[in-house]
C-alpha cells in the first residue's frame, strides 16, 4: 500500500513538472504559433523580398537593413532581419524582413514561408529591368507560383514589382515590364488549362487545388488588376542607392 502511494506521488510530481515545462515553453513562443499539422507559423508583420537570380535581392536586403551596399555572392539560404525598422522616420515599430534566393532549386523555402506567414504586409518582387521582355518567361513562372499561394488569402498579398538597375541605358520602363509579365502569365495560364483539360479527358480527377488559384478568365487576357492583392511596378537602382520609391511603398504598406 505504501509503495502504491509512493508511486502515485512520483507520477503526480513528474506530470506537474512536465506541465510547467510545456507552459514555460509556450509562453516563450513570441513570434510563432502552431498550425494543425504541427508546423510553426510566422505571425510577425513581415515583408518578403523575392525574385529571380541575379536581380539584386541580397544587395537590396543589405541596403535596407544596414544602409550599405555590400558585395554579395549568390545566396544559398534566406536572409532574415527580425528587427527591420521602417525606412521612414517612424522607427517605433519593427518588422520581419526575409530575402529568399532566386534559384529554382531553393524556392521551396519561399513558397513554404508564404503559406506559413499570417501577417505579410507586402512582397517586393525584384526584377532586372535590363532583361529583354521576351526573355521574362522564367521570371513570370516564379511570380505565377507566388500568386498561386498569395491569392488564396482573403485579400491576397500586395506586391511591388521592383524594377532594378534603372541606371542602365538598357533598362525598360516599369509599365513595359509589368505588361510583359502579364502577357507571360497569361500564356502560362493557357498552358495550364490545356494540360488540365488533357488530364481531365483521360479520367484523372486528382487535380492540385492550387492549380485553380489563378483560374480567372478576364476579357483581353490576364491582368494584375483582376487579383485580390494590388500589384505596383516602380523603378529603382540598388547600385546607385536610388530606392526611395521602394522605401515609400514599404512605408505605405506597413500601416495598411
Secondary structure, 3 states (H helix, E strand, C coil): CHHHHHHHHHHHHHHHHHHHHHHHHHHCCCCEEECCCCCEEECCCEEEEEECCCCCHHHHHHHHHHCCCCCCCCCCCCEEEEEEECCCCCCCCEEEEEECCCCHHHCHHHHHHHHHECCEEEEEEEEECCCCHHHCHHHHHHHHHHHHHHCCCCCCCCEEEEEECCCCCCCCCHHHHHHHHHHHHHHHHHHHHHHHHHHHHCCCCCCCHHHHCCCCCCCCCCCHHHCCCCEEEEECECCCCECHHHHHHHHHHHCC
